[in-house]
């Protein structure tokens, strides 16, 4: 299954050792799902995760966080943003996440920010879901 994780999901996965976000990241790192990223999305991951408040909450150094980001980059399917669909959403950062999902032919865009994404990805075959819902969908697919 091809999946895009919004930055808020990556932050939750790294800040908490449990929960749906952590399960999704672990599943991606184990290559059980195809994690789709683009250069702008990856740069956003890096910019947000290396903020002092996140480093402090995680009890991590910037070096440790870079190792995690390197692992994400190593297992991800990199996609180019060859088609620009902007503006579809009210937030330019959300547009970038949606563009990654559309260009990467993702089946799921996973975010805590469901309201802002609404059903904009559905015409492109991409469903926007909460992390807990993504876990159920992915588990169902993996068990087949």
C-alpha positions in Angstrom: 0.0 0.0 0.0 1.3 3.5 -0.9 1.0 6.0 1.9 1.9 9.6 2.6 2.3 10.6 6.2 1.7 14.2 7.0 4.3 15.9 9.2 2.0 15.9 12.2 1.9 12.1 12.1 5.7 11.8 11.9 6.0 14.2 14.9 3.5 12.0 16.9 5.4 8.9 15.9 8.7 10.1 17.1 7.4 11.8 20.3 5.4 8.8 21.5 6.6 5.2 21.7 3.1 3.9 21.3 0.0 4.6 19.2 -1.1 4.5 15.6 1.5 7.0 14.3 4.4 5.0 15.8 2.9 1.8 14.3 2.7 3.5 10.9 6.2 4.7 11.0 7.6 1.4 12.1 5.6 -0.4 9.4 7.1 2.0 6.8 10.6 1.4 8.2 10.1 -2.3 8.0 9.0 -1.8 4.3 5.6 -3.3 4.8 4.0 -0.2 3.3 5.5 2.1 0.7 6.1 5.5 2.3 5.8 8.2 -0.4 7.9 11.4 0.1 8.9 14.3 -2.0 11.8 16.7 -1.4 9.6 19.5 -0.1 7.8 17.1 2.3 11.0 15.6 3.6 12.5 19.1 4.2 9.4 19.9 6.2 9.8 16.8 8.3 13.4 17.9 9.0 12.5 21.5 9.7 9.7 20.6 12.1 11.4 17.7 13.9 14.6 19.6 14.6 12.8 22.4 16.4 14.1 22.8 19.9 10.7 22.1 21.5 10.4 18.7 19.7 14.0 17.7 20.4 13.4 18.5 24.1 10.1 16.6 24.2 11.7 13.6 22.5 14.8 13.7 24.7 16.8 13.4 21.5 19.8 15.1 20.0 19.7 16.6 16.6 22.2 13.8 15.6 19.8 11.1 16.7 17.0 12.8 14.8 19.1 13.0 11.7 19.6 9.2 11.9 15.9 8.7 12.1 15.4 11.0 9.1 18.1 9.1 7.2 16.3 5.8 7.9 13.0 7.4 6.6 14.7 8.6 3.5 16.3 5.2 2.9 13.1 3.3 2.8 10.8 5.8 1.2 9.6 6.0 -2.4 10.7 9.3 -3.7 8.3 11.1 -6.0 8.8 14.2 -8.1 6.2 16.9 -8.0 5.7 17.0 -11.8 2.1 18.3 -11.7 1.1 21.2 -9.6 -2.5 21.2 -8.4 -2.3 24.3 -6.3 -4.2 25.9 -4.8 -6.6 23.1 -3.7 -6.4 23.8 0.0 -6.3 26.9 2.2 -2.8 26.1 3.6 0.2 25.9 1.2 1.9 23.3 3.4 -1.2 21.1 3.1 -1.1 21.6 -0.7 2.5 20.3 -0.8 1.4 17.1 1.2 -1.5 16.6 -1.2 0.7 17.1 -4.2 3.1 14.4 -2.9 0.1 12.0 -2.5 -1.3 12.7 -6.0 2.1 12.6 -7.8 3.2 9.5 -5.8 -0.1 7.7 -6.5 -0.7 7.2 -2.8 -3.7 5.3 -1.7 -3.8 6.9 1.7 -2.8 10.4 3.0 -2.6 10.0 6.8 -3.0 13.1 8.9 -4.6 14.4 12.1 -5.7 17.4 10.0 -8.7 15.7 8.3 -10.9 18.8 8.1 -8.4 20.8 6.0 -7.9 18.0 3.5 -11.6 17.1 3.2 -12.0 14.8 0.2 -9.7 16.6 -2.2 -7.6 13.6 -2.9 -10.4 11.2 -3.6 -10.7 12.1 -7.3 -7.1 11.0 -7.6 -7.6 7.7 -5.8 -6.2 8.9 -2.5 -8.2 8.7 0.7 -7.5 11.0 3.6 -7.6 9.2 7.0 -6.6 9.5 10.6 -3.7 7.4 11.8 -5.9 5.0 13.7 -8.1 4.4 10.6 -5.0 3.9 8.4 -3.7 1.2 10.8 -7.0 -0.7 10.4 -6.9 -0.4 6.6 -3.3 -1.4 6.3 -3.7 -4.4 8.7 -6.6 -5.6 6.6 -4.5 -5.3 3.5 -1.5 -7.1 5.0 -3.6 -10.0 6.2 -5.0 -10.8 2.8 
